[in-house]
Structures are given as C-alpha cells and as structure tokens.
Amino acid sequence: MLLTGWIFDLYPKPRGMTLWLTERNQKRHRLIDSFSPTFYVFGPPNGLRRLGQALAKGPALNCRLTERMDLWEHTLLVVLEITVARPTEYFSWTRWVHRFDGTLRLYNSDLMLAAVYCWEKKIFPLALVEADVEGEVVRALECQDNEWSLDYQLPPFEIMQIRAVGVERITPS
C-alpha cells in the first residue's frame, strides 16, 4: 500500500525506527522502518582486533574493518565499523566500547539517531514522503519535498488547547 504524508515524529525502537506519518486528511500511521545505526572506532590494529573479538560475543552486532576519511585531518583511516541491529541499544554499545578501551577514538557515536536516520534515508523532519508499506512495515520511503524549497506544502496541523481544571484541589506536599 502506498501512503503519502508528512513525517511528524521519529524515534528508535528495538526493531528499527518508528515514524509517524500524517496524511492530508489528518489520518495518522505509526510505521516501523528497518534501521541499524553504525559507529566507527579508530586505534592501533591490536586494539581494534581485541575490541572486535570482544564484540563478536555480543548479540545483534555486526563488526568489520573498513576505511573512512577523517574529515578534520584529511587522512584515510582503517576503522572498525560497528553496526547495531537494535537502535535502542546503540548508545549502550558506544559507552561499552569507550569503557572497554578509553584510548580508542569513536566516530559518529554521539549523533542523534533520528537525524542519522534522516540523513541515510535522504529525508528531513516534516518532509512530504511517499511510503510503500506492508501492514506497519516500511518497504520503501521516498521524499517528495525539497529541503531548499521556499514554497512548500504545510502538513495539516491541528491546534491543541490545554485547560487546567481542578488545580485548586491539588495540595502541595
């Protein structure tokens, strides 16, 4: 089924990224898209080898050596790429790696997962997208907006009003 709407919210769940899509008629859909965030670790070869062996025992991780460009130093580095299958465990694993060996340098370990998801999918918050879904699972996601556009369609926002009633009955402790 194809859905067209605006991405209203994103947050990690164990199975991937949850995204809320709001259609033009204000119908909302909670969808799950597969997403496995990655971070990188640089250090001496024996340190990366020890880390890779320790992480091989961990569930839901995929590790491999690869090369990445250090943007600040303009050098190609051999790094250990660590992909976390369950996004909700991402920051636990980055902290674990830092505690395992504090001399290793971590890359992309402190980025917000919703932003990383957007970068990877080439979308942005409140973007109009077309989603090919099966049940609640996203099979494909395509951005229908241009982030540089000055004239774009607005999502169908609603105004919520909150009125505090009965506050006089609350006694401070």
ZIWO-V862797 format. One record per pair of residues at least 12 apart in sequence whose C-alpha atoms are under 6 Angstrom apart, sorted by the first residue. I is the first residue (numbers start at 0). J is the second residue. D is the distance in whole Angstrom. If there is no record, write none. Layout:
# ZIWO-V862797
I/J/D + I/J/D
This chain:
# ZIWO-V862797
0/131/6 + 0/132/5 + 1/130/6 + 1/131/5 + 2/129/6 + 2/130/5 + 3/128/6 + 3/129/4 + 4/20/6 + 4/21/5 + 4/22/4 + 4/127/5 + 4/128/6 + 5/20/5 + 5/21/5 + 5/125/5 + 5/126/5 + 5/127/4 + 6/19/6 + 6/20/5 + 6/125/5 + 6/126/6 + 7/19/5 + 7/20/6 + 7/125/6 + 9/113/6 + 11/86/6 + 11/87/6 + 12/87/6 + 13/85/5 + 13/86/6 + 13/87/5 + 14/85/6 + 15/32/6 + 15/33/4 + 15/34/5 + 16/31/6 + 16/32/5 + 16/34/6 + 17/30/6 + 17/31/5 + 18/30/5 + 30/135/5 + 30/136/6 + 31/135/6 + 31/136/5 + 31/137/6 + 32/136/6 + 32/137/5 + 35/83/5 + 35/84/5 + 36/82/6 + 36/83/6 + 37/81/5 + 37/82/4 + 38/81/5 + 38/106/6 + 38/107/5 + 38/108/5 + 39/79/6 + 39/80/5 + 39/105/6 + 39/106/5 + 40/78/5 + 40/79/5 + 40/104/6 + 40/105/5 + 41/78/5 + 41/103/6 + 41/104/5 + 42/103/5 + 59/84/5 + 60/82/6 + 60/83/5 + 60/84/6 + 61/81/6 + 61/82/5 + 62/80/5 + 62/81/5 + 63/79/6 + 63/80/5 + 64/78/6 + 64/79/5 + 64/80/6 + 65/77/6 + 65/78/6 + 66/78/6 + 93/108/6 + 122/142/6 + 126/144/6 + 127/143/5 + 127/144/6 + 128/141/6 + 128/142/4 + 128/143/5 + 129/141/5
